[in-house]
Amino acid sequence: MTGDSESAPRLPPGRGDDATALAVFEEHRGLLFAIAYRMLGSFSDAEDMLQETFIRWRRASEADIRSPKAFLVTVVSRLCINHLQSARTQREEYVGEWLPEPLVTERGGDASRPRFRATTGEHRELLERFRRAAGSGDVDQLVSLLSSDVVMHTDGGGKAAALALPIYGPEKVARASVHGLGKLASLNVVQRIVEINGHPGIVSYQDGCPQSVFTVEARDGRIQAIYIVTNPEKLSHLPPPPS
């Protein structure tokens, strides 16, 4: 005679009841989101991949799972690969450069989001010096802060002002920066310095809405890359401006 404990379906290791399954998934949520975001470069797409991963996690049989972490990582990675393959044509038709969606990674943010490497004081100071020089129109000072192979990338997605192609070289980047910050000043934007995708960045707000995100990469005390995202669809999830 078979008792209830023998006839009941067996759940995969670490699954237990619904509450336990959810707890196990939440334990790995930060890692899964980091994987999805780094592969897709999109906040909303990464969240979608996590949702689908959870669905597959709940539907999986015991034979499918030996290690919950390994199973979840494998599922989210495969989902992201499939998504990238289906989105390839859309990316090819994207207007202008395509940059990842800005993700705030500073301390004090949502604990369920990944915390990328900490922004160093040196990088933050470099960003501040850059902003002051660009705001004052000091091209020579800006050039001194840029590496010889500096590149400026912009992404407006055809929905906001952006450069059609990257800008190369300290002189051209410096002049473009002065011009760009001058336009921002005329819009009376409010700015907030935060950590974006693991690098120091500036979020500019106009009328309470994110208008642009400016981030830099630094090496040997100089800025080697600048990224500016103005596509409003990529800024909608950013936190509100400072009160």
GULUMGU-789582 format. One line per 2 residues: for each residue x negated, y negated, z negated of C-alpha. Coordinates in steps of 0.05 Angstrom, whole numbers, plus 32768, in hexadecimal, padded with zeros to 4 digits. Example, Ala and Ser with C-alpha at 12.3 -4.5 7.8 and 13.67 -1.06 7.14 Angstrom:
// residues 2
7F0A,805A,7F64 ~ 7EEF,8015,7F71;
//
This chain:
// residues 243
8000,8000,8000 ~ 7FE5,7FBC,8014;
7FEB,7F83,7FE3 ~ 7FF8,7F3A,7FF4;
7FAE,7F29,7FEB ~ 7F9C,7F5C,8020;
7FD2,7F49,8052 ~ 7FC8,7EFE,804D;
7F9C,7EDF,8084 ~ 7F54,7ED4,806F;
7F38,7E8E,8076 ~ 7EF1,7E7F,808E;
7EBA,7E76,805A ~ 7EBF,7E32,8038;
7F06,7E26,8052 ~ 7F33,7E3D,801A;
7F76,7E19,8019 ~ 7F88,7DDA,8040;
7F6C,7DAD,800A ~ 7F2A,7DD3,8009;
7F26,7DD1,8055 ~ 7F31,7D86,8056;
7EFD,7D7D,801F ~ 7EC9,7DA5,8046;
7ED7,7D7C,8085 ~ 7ED3,7D3A,805F;
7E90,7D51,8041 ~ 7E73,7D52,8088;
7E9B,7D18,80A5 ~ 7E61,7CE6,80A2;
7E33,7D16,80C8 ~ 7E67,7D27,80FB;
7E78,7CDE,8108 ~ 7E2E,7CCD,810F;
7E25,7D04,8143 ~ 7E63,7CF0,816A;
7E53,7CA6,8168 ~ 7E0B,7CB0,817E;
7E21,7CDC,81B8 ~ 7E5B,7CB0,81CF;
7E49,7C6A,81B8 ~ 7E93,7C5D,81AA;
7EB4,7C55,8166 ~ 7EF9,7C69,817E;
7EDF,7CA4,81A7 ~ 7EB7,7CBD,816C;
7EF5,7CBB,8140 ~ 7F1C,7CE1,8175;
7EE6,7D17,8177 ~ 7EEA,7D1E,812B;
7F35,7D26,812E ~ 7F2F,7D5D,8163;
7EF7,7D7E,813B ~ 7F23,7D81,80FE;
7F5C,7DA1,8126 ~ 7F2D,7DD7,813F;
7F10,7DE0,80F9 ~ 7F56,7DEF,80DE;
7F66,7E1E,8117 ~ 7F25,7E46,8115;
7F25,7E8E,8100 ~ 7EF6,7EAD,80CD;
7ECD,7ECD,8104 ~ 7EBF,7E88,8121;
7E9F,7E6B,80E3 ~ 7E62,7E81,80BD;
7E4A,7E3C,80A8 ~ 7E7E,7E04,80A4;
7E4A,7DCF,80B2 ~ 7E2D,7DF3,80EE;
7E72,7E01,810A ~ 7E89,7DB8,8103;
7E48,7D9D,8121 ~ 7E4E,7DCD,815C;
7E97,7DBB,8169 ~ 7E8E,7D70,8166;
7E50,7D74,8193 ~ 7E74,7D9D,81C7;
7EB0,7D6F,81C6 ~ 7E83,7D33,81D0;
7E5F,7D54,820B ~ 7EA2,7D64,822C;
7EBA,7D1D,8220 ~ 7E7A,7D00,823F;
7E83,7D2B,827C ~ 7ECA,7D15,8286;
7EB8,7CCC,8279 ~ 7E7D,7CCA,82A9;
7EA5,7CAC,82E2 ~ 7EC3,7C77,82B5;
7E7D,7C64,829C ~ 7E64,7C5F,82E4;
7E9D,7C2F,82F4 ~ 7E92,7C04,82B6;
7E87,7BBB,82C5 ~ 7E40,7BA6,82B3;
7E14,7BC8,8280 ~ 7E33,7BFA,824F;
7E1C,7BF4,8207 ~ 7E33,7C1D,81CA;
7E6B,7BFF,81A0 ~ 7E4E,7BD8,8166;
7E55,7BFE,8124 ~ 7E4A,7BDB,80E1;
7E1A,7C07,80B9 ~ 7E09,7BD9,8080;
7E0D,7BEF,8038 ~ 7E50,7BE4,8018;
7E77,7BFA,8056 ~ 7EA4,7C36,805B;
7E7E,7C70,8037 ~ 7E9D,7CA0,806C;
7E73,7C7E,80A2 ~ 7E2A,7C90,80AD;
7DF5,7C62,8091 ~ 7DBF,7C5D,80C4;
7D79,7C48,80B0 ~ 7D78,7C0A,8084;
7D6B,7BC7,80A3 ~ 7D28,7BAE,808C;
7D1E,7B69,806F ~ 7CEC,7B5C,80A7;
7D1F,7B68,80DD ~ 7D53,7B3D,80BB;
7D21,7B04,80B3 ~ 7D0E,7B0B,80FC;
7D57,7B06,8110 ~ 7D60,7AC8,80E5;
7D24,7AA7,8104 ~ 7D3E,7AB9,8149;
7D82,7A9B,813B ~ 7D64,7A5A,811F;
7D36,7A52,815B ~ 7D6D,7A61,818D;
7D9D,7A32,816A ~ 7D6A,79F9,816C;
7D58,7A07,81B5 ~ 7D0F,7A15,81A4;
7CFC,7A41,81DF ~ 7CB2,7A44,81CC;
7CC3,7A5D,8186 ~ 7CF2,7A91,81A3;
7CBD,7AAA,81D3 ~ 7C8D,7AB4,8198;
7CC1,7AE2,8178 ~ 7CCA,7B0E,81B5;
7C9F,7B47,81CE ~ 7C81,7B42,8213;
7CAF,7B79,822D ~ 7CEF,7B60,820B;
7D32,7B70,822C ~ 7D76,7B52,8221;
7DB3,7B7E,822E ~ 7DFB,7B65,822F;
7E3E,7B8A,8234 ~ 7E7E,7B66,8244;
7EA0,7BA0,8267 ~ 7EBE,7B70,8299;
7EEB,7B54,8262 ~ 7EBD,7B1F,8245;
7E82,7AF5,825B ~ 7E42,7B1D,8263;
7E05,7B21,828F ~ 7E09,7B4F,82CB;
7DC3,7B6B,82C1 ~ 7D90,7B6F,8288;
7D60,7B35,827F ~ 7D16,7B45,827A;
7CDC,7B1D,825E ~ 7CD5,7AED,8223;
7CDE,7AAC,8249 ~ 7D1F,7AC1,826C;
7D3B,7AE2,822D ~ 7D2A,7AA4,8203;
7D4E,7A75,8233 ~ 7D8A,7AA3,8239;
7D8E,7AA6,81ED ~ 7D8D,7A5A,81E6;
7DC4,7A55,821A ~ 7DEE,7A8B,81FA;
7DE9,7A71,81B2 ~ 7DF8,7A2B,81CC;
7E39,7A44,81E9 ~ 7E4A,7A67,81A7;
7E3E,7A27,8181 ~ 7E70,7A03,81AD;
7EA5,7A37,819C ~ 7E9E,7A2A,8151;
7E94,7A74,8141 ~ 7E89,7A91,80FC;
7E4E,7AC0,80F7 ~ 7E3E,7AFA,80C8;
7DFB,7B1E,80C4 ~ 7E05,7B69,80BA;
7DE3,7BAB,80CC ~ 7DFD,7BC4,810F;
7DEC,7C0A,8127 ~ 7DB1,7C0A,80F7;
7D94,7BC7,810E ~ 7D9D,7B80,80F6;
7DD4,7B5C,811B ~ 7E01,7B20,811E;
7E4D,7B24,8126 ~ 7E6C,7AE5,8141;
7EB6,7AD7,8134 ~ 7EE4,7AA7,8158;
7F29,7A98,813C ~ 7F20,7AD2,810B;
7F11,7B06,8141 ~ 7ECD,7B25,8154;
7EB2,7AFF,8190 ~ 7E6E,7B20,8199;
7E3A,7B4B,8177 ~ 7DEF,7B3B,817D;
7DBC,7B6F,8167 ~ 7D71,7B75,816E;
7D3C,7BAB,816D ~ 7CF7,7B98,8153;
7CB2,7BB4,8157 ~ 7C71,7B9A,813A;
7C92,7B5B,8120 ~ 7CB2,7B48,8163;
7CF5,7B52,8184 ~ 7CF1,7B85,81BC;
7D3B,7B8C,81CE ~ 7D7A,7B63,81C6;
7DC1,7B7F,81CE ~ 7DFF,7B54,81D5;
7E44,7B72,81D8 ~ 7E7F,7B45,81EA;
7EB1,7B78,8204 ~ 7EED,7B6D,81D5;
7F01,7BB6,81D9 ~ 7EBF,7BC9,81B9;
7EC6,7B96,8181 ~ 7F0C,7BA3,8168;
7EF7,7BD1,812F ~ 7EC5,7BA1,8110;
7ED1,7B86,80C9 ~ 7EF2,7B42,80C0;
7EC8,7B01,80BC ~ 7EAD,7AEA,8079;
7EE0,7AC6,804E;
//
